[in-house]
Amino acid sequence: MAKVIKSDIEPQSINAYYSLWRITLVGILMGIVYWALAAFIDNYSISVETAGNIATILVATLSIIVMLRLRMAQSVIVAVASGGTLWGLAQLTRGLSAVEAAAWSVLLYGLAYGLFSWMARYVKPVPVLTAMIIVVITVRIVVNL
């Protein structure tokens, strides 16, 4: 009779080492990509807001892929929460010069990825998701005032 052996070791595990700087660096990189995509899509879209929203979706998708390649834990949660928080960033930076808009995009994406990855390091998902939803809703309310 065959004997079934269960192994607790996965062949490709999530990186257990938590590096806030590495995740923040991914956020900074995504801020640069966001600014470039929003500027590019603005040439072909109806408004700046539409271009920024399309760029936010593309950047969130790209950042999920990058964070999964780097084996970062809970990358989907971090990318979705950051995208929800920074939704409409192109409209907020519309009156600024290109350098100022790029700087704000890089700063805010870096801070958002750093904050949400720091929040996502907790093991239990319900408190993490609850806290992230509260932060996203609070930021959205404050931005829309």
N, C-alpha and C positions, 0 to 999 in steps of 0.2 A: 504494500500500500504506500502511496506517495505521501510524503510529509510536507506540509505547508509551513514555510518559514516567512514570518513577517519582519520586514526590516524597517526601522525607524529613520534610517538615513536615506535622504532623497539624493538622486544623482546630481541635480543642480539645485542647490539650496539658495534661499534668499540670503543676501549678505547680512549677517548678524551685526556687523560693525556699523554703527550709526555715525555718519559723518554729516553734521549740519552744514559744513562748508562745501562739501561736494554737492549736496542737494541745492544749496543756495547758488552755487556756480551754475547748475543746470537752469535754475530760475533766471539768472542773469543772462545766460545764453538765450533762453526763450524770450526774454524781454527784447533782445536785439532782433531775434527772428520775428517777433510780433510787430515791432516798429517797421521793419523792412517789408513784411507782408502787407501790413495795413497801407503803407505808402504805395506799394505796387498795385494792390487791389483797388485802391481809390481811383486810379486812372481808368478803371473799367466798370466802376459801380455807380449807382445813383447818388449815394451820399457817403460822407465820411463815417457815419454811424454804421451803415451797412458793411462797409469795408472793414471796420474795426471788429464787428461781430463775426464776420467770416474769418478774419485773422485769428480771433480768439479761439474759435473752434478748431482751426488747423493747428494752432500752437498747442492746444491741449492734447490733440491727437498725437502730434509729434513728440511732445514731452512724455506721454505715456510710453511710447516706443523707446525713447532714450532711457527713461528710468528703468524699464524692464530689461533693456540690454545691460544696464549697469547693476542689475539685480537689487534694486532698491525696493524696500517693502512698501506696500500699499500705495503704489504709484497712481492708480486710477483715482483714489480718494483725493490725493494731493492735487492732481491735475484738474479734476472737476471742481473742487472747492476753490482753487486759484482762478480758474476760468469764470466761475460764478461771481467771485469777488471782483474781478477786474473787467467784468462785462461792461462795455460802454466806455472803455478807457480812451478810445480814439476821439470820442466826442468831448471828453474832458480836456484833452490836450490839443484841441482843434486850433485855438488861437495862439499857441506857442510856436516858436521857431522850431525848425527840424531838430536842432541839437538839443533844445530843451525837452521836446517831446520824446526823443530817444532816451535822454537821461532819466526822465520820469518813468518811462516804460521799463527800462532796465532796473531802476531802483524798486519800483513797485512789484515787478515780477520776482525779483530776488527776495524781497521781504515776504511776499505771499508764499512762495515755495518754502522758504525757511520756516515760517510760522506754521503752515499746515503740515509740513513733514515732522516738525517738532511735536505737534499735537497728535499726529498719527502713530507715533512710536509706542504709545500705550497699547497693551495687548488686547483689551476687551473692546469690541467694535461699537457697542451701543453708546457708551459714554463718549467715545471719540466722534462718532457721527453726530450725536446730539450737540456736543460743543462746537463742532465745525459748522453745523447748520445755524446755531445761534450767532456765531461770528460772521458768517456770510450774510445773514439777514440784517444784523446790526450794521455792518459796513454798507450794505445796499441802502438802508434807510438813511444813514448819515450822508452818503454821497448824493442821494436824491433830494436832500433838503434844500 
